[in-house]
Amino acid sequence: MKKKNPRSIWQYYRLVGIQDTPTNDTTSFNFFLANYVVESDPTLADFHGSGIGTPFDGKPNSLYQGKFFSMGGCQGCHGVAQTKLGGDCSFLMDTVDKPVRSPDIGLSGSKLQRYVMALQHIDMAKKAQSNH
């Protein structure tokens, strides 16, 4: 990577694991595999629920070879996009709040207002988590 582009940030990337075949075994090494830079809050890092509003209920969230699994981490969360939203494990293809009225660049309000709103959403998620 460094030879191709010595300025690429990807030269510092280190793959530490993958989630390939889903499992119901919460003790499996890759059950909660998460990127702690991206999944920087407990809801995403410890996700093992059947929906975005039920991130810790342990109910099925992924479908693989005709069987349902309650997978954790990235695969479990993206499994919700598959099983609940029909998005083939991608939230890009879901229909929630779509079509969007304008792209992110067209959003009104200051950047600070958007950060405040995002932090409020995180606080709400943490409150919901503490109620479980």
SVG drawing of the C-alpha trace seen along z (x, -y; Angstrom):
<svg xmlns="http://www.w3.org/2000/svg" viewBox="-39 -28 46 51">
<polyline fill="none" stroke="black" stroke-width="0.4" points="0.0,0.0 2.7,-2.4 4.6,-1.8 1.4,-2.7 0.6,-5.8 3.0,-6.8 0.5,-9.4 -2.5,-7.0 -4.0,-6.8 -4.7,-3.1 -1.0,-2.3 -1.8,-2.4 -4.8,-0.1 -4.5,3.2 -7.2,5.8 -7.8,7.6 -10.6,10.0 -13.6,10.6 -17.2,11.8 -17.8,14.4 -20.3,17.1 -22.9,16.0 -23.2,17.7 -25.4,17.7 -22.4,18.4 -21.8,15.2 -18.4,16.6 -17.1,16.8 -14.1,14.6 -15.8,12.7 -19.3,12.5 -18.9,8.9 -16.1,8.0 -16.4,4.2 -14.2,1.3 -13.9,-0.8 -13.2,-3.9 -16.5,-3.6 -18.6,-1.8 -17.4,-4.2 -20.5,-3.9 -21.7,-0.9 -24.9,-0.5 -23.0,0.1 -20.0,1.9 -22.2,4.4 -25.1,4.7 -26.8,8.1 -30.5,7.2 -33.3,7.7 -33.7,4.1 -32.2,0.6 -34.7,-0.2 -33.9,3.2 -30.1,3.4 -29.6,5.9 -32.6,8.3 -30.6,11.2 -33.3,12.1 -32.6,13.1 -31.2,10.4 -29.5,12.2 -30.6,14.8 -27.9,17.1 -28.6,20.2 -32.3,20.2 -31.6,20.1 -32.0,17.1 -29.1,16.1 -28.7,13.7 -25.4,12.3 -23.5,9.5 -21.5,6.5 -21.4,5.3 -23.0,8.4 -25.9,8.3 -26.6,4.6 -26.3,4.9 -28.4,8.1 -31.2,5.9 -31.0,4.0 -31.5,7.4 -34.2,8.9 -36.2,5.8 -35.6,3.4 -34.9,5.7 -31.6,3.9 -29.4,7.0 -27.3,6.0 -26.9,2.4 -28.5,-0.6 -27.9,-2.4 -30.7,-0.5 -33.3,-0.8 -36.4,-3.0 -36.2,-4.8 -36.5,-8.5 -36.0,-8.1 -36.0,-9.6 -34.0,-12.3 -35.1,-15.9 -31.6,-17.0 -28.1,-15.6 -26.0,-16.2 -24.3,-19.1 -27.7,-20.8 -28.6,-20.6 -29.5,-23.8 -28.2,-24.8 -24.7,-25.2 -22.2,-22.4 -22.4,-23.0 -26.2,-22.5 -25.7,-19.1 -23.1,-18.0 -25.4,-19.0 -28.3,-17.0 -26.0,-14.0 -24.9,-14.1 -28.5,-14.4 -29.3,-11.2 -26.4,-9.4 -27.6,-10.5 -31.1,-9.1 -29.6,-5.8 -27.6,-5.6 -30.7,-6.3 -32.6,-3.6 -29.7,-1.2 -29.7,-1.9 -33.4,-1.0 -32.6,2.5"/>
</svg>
